[in-house]
Each structure stands twice: as structure tokens, then as C-alpha cells.
Amino acid sequence: SLFDEPLAIAVQGLGPRQQVTLRTSLRDETGELFQASALYQAGDDGELDLARCPALPGGSFSGLEPMGLLWALQPQKPFWYMAKQDVQSPFLLQLEVFEGHGERPGRLLAQAQHERAFLRDGVRRVPVREGRIRATLFLPP
């Protein structure tokens, strides 16, 4: 998906009202780790849809925040910030589902990796060098 588009996150196959911890992580281009986690409880049907299920207190955020696992990403290195240097390569987002809540969540139940791209397919990147002007022009397909 594109970095500025909403990402729908859902987990299926859980037990009714099962408590789980969801964690996202990614490494920036310098290799620094960013992570966020949230505590959830599946519905009676064993499904967890972040657009409908609020995060419980105790994680990186709480409440109904479908994109919370992305905007709440925090660096493990103090005072670090995420900056993208090469917009032609995507960020690789790791999503994990752990059993239970607490300081150390239980066993890993599921995991997935998702690419968050910055350029739509077919976009051309054209460097501009004219006198003292330095810029980059992005042309749609």
C-alpha cells in the first residue's frame, strides 16, 4: 500500500473474546528500530478488526484507532526520528499477534510483513539541476 493510504488491519481465527497483543515494527534506512503495540480483545466470533475494536489501555495507545499501530511507532533509540531518504524503496512493516496481555506477551500466534511504498507504480522521478536550483520532479504515469 502507499504510505499515505489507510491500512485495514484485521485478525481472524482467534478464540471468542481472546485477549491478544498486536505489535508493529519497522527499521528505517539507518537500521534503527521503531515499534508500537496495542492490547485488544477479540469479538464473540473470534475476529478482531481494528476499525471496529478499540485498543485497551496499556499499550502505545488506547481507543478506536484503526491506524494507531502506524502513527504510534516510536524509536527504540531516544530522540531519534523517522525520515525517508530514498522514496523509491518501501518501508517493510512487520505485524505480529501475540497471545495475552502484560509485560511479556505470550506465544506468537501470527505474523505478516507489509510494504508501505511512497511512489505509485509508473511514477517517474526526474532530478532537476538548473543553475543553483536542486529539486526532484515526480511525474505521474
Buried (B, 14 or more C-beta within 10 A) or exposed (E): EEBEEEBEBEBEEBEEEBBBBBBBBBBBEEEBBBBBBBBBBBBEEBBBBBEEBBBBEEBBBBEEBBEBBBEBBBBEEEEBEBEBEEBEEBBEBBBBBBBBBEEEBEEEBBEEEBEBBBBEEEBEEEEEEEEEEEEEEEEEE
